[in-house]
Structure formats: structure tokens, C-alpha cells
Amino acid sequence: MTPNSFISPQPAYVPGEPVERHVADEELVWTEDEQQQIAAFRAQYPTHDGAVMKGLWLAQDKFGWLPPEVIQFVAETLEIPYAKVYGVATFYTQYFKEQKGQFVLDVCTCFSCQVCGGYDILHYLEDQLGITKGETTDGGLFTIQEAECLGACGSAPMLQVTNGPYVHNLTTEKVDALLADLRAGNMPGFQSVTLPQDEDELGGNRRSDTDAVTTYQTPPVSETLH
Ligand code: FES
């Protein structure tokens, strides 16, 4: 998971003050199976705080997103303050504080992706879908988000689809193919990416100027270990 550096527009829940409700009280009930899962989460940690992330994840799975009343529901379930649960939910982009589209496209624009064209990909997607980051297309099919590092820097630029599969080494052609697949209801499959261990495995060097080949050449990992 990655920290959310973008301010959530969701207003903080203040106990006792009216908030716009999205989930009715009678829906805020765990099934027996969910209760067992929560009990298992709690058992893994010395205090109930430890189960916050898994509890929020389960709640998001159940309700689709995390409006204030659902965050409060998780807090009451784990018997910890609302503020603690709210703090965790708003720290990560992967927890949805607003209703999202069916496919949430998290485009990484952190350092490696940024220098490899992450913003070009983000803006290309915005152009193709006619929305800007943070927005959802009419009909609710796609949401675009800008994400911090998703831990796949070696295959930058990349994006993640709805907290699931990664799409690596993005080009505009790959974005076109991805959108067509998603429109047809097909999620991308898991893609194994082999990272080059030295410049030879790149078939020479990604850069075309010969000087850069020497300047940016890095020794194979096996040599750096000794
Ligand atoms: S910088 Fe994009 S995955 Fe790390």
C-alpha cells in the first residue's frame, strides 16, 4: 500500500453532528462469516488497532467504499476511536473515501514513473476518457487517480487497476489496449516482469548516445554483492 499524498475531500465525521448518510443503519451488520474473519484479524495482533487495515479492507469489499458511517462501523467493531480508523483510511489511496468507477486506474507518477513518462500516461488517459484525475466517467466505468510509488519502479511507467493487477512498461498503445479490454469486461492478467540485471540484458542500452552507455552502466548485481 502507498501513502495518500492527496487530500481527501471527505469531511471528517464528528460524533453527534449530522453527516450525509450513504449506508443505512440496518445495512451496517457483519455476516457470520465476516465476524469470523474479524475475529481472526484481531487474533493476529496484540491490540485491536493492528486489525484496522484488514477491517477497513473487509468493509470496502462489502460496501464498495468507505463513507464516514462505514469507518465509524469499523471503529465500533474494533472498539477503537473513530479518529484512528479515519487516519488510516485517509492515509492510503487504496481505501476509497468516495464512490469510484468500476475500474479505478491508479497511475503512478512517483519518481521512477515520472521520469519514464508517468505524467504523459496520466494525461493521455485523461484525454482518452474525457475526465481529469480524481474524476469518474459518466456511467461509472472508469476513475482515474494519481498514485504514489506502487513498488514496481523497475517497470515504470505503470498503473494498477482497482487495487488489483499491475500494467507495466506503459505506452499509449498499451493504454489503448487496456481500455478496450476493460470496456469488454476483461481485467488484465498477472504479468511477470523480469528486470534486467545489467545493460547487456537490455540489448545494449535504452539510451542511444554511446557516452551514456558507459556513464550509466551499472555492474551486475552479482558483482556488487562482493
Ligand atoms: S515510481 Fe512508479 S512504481 Fe515506483
Boltz pocket constraint, residues with backbone or C-beta under 6 A from the ligand:
constraints:
  - pocket:
      binder: B
      contacts: [[A, 108], [A, 109], [A, 110], [A, 111], [A, 112], [A, 113], [A, 114], [A, 148], [A, 149], [A, 150], [A, 151], [A, 152], [A, 153], [A, 154], [A, 156], [A, 158]]
      max_distance: 6.0
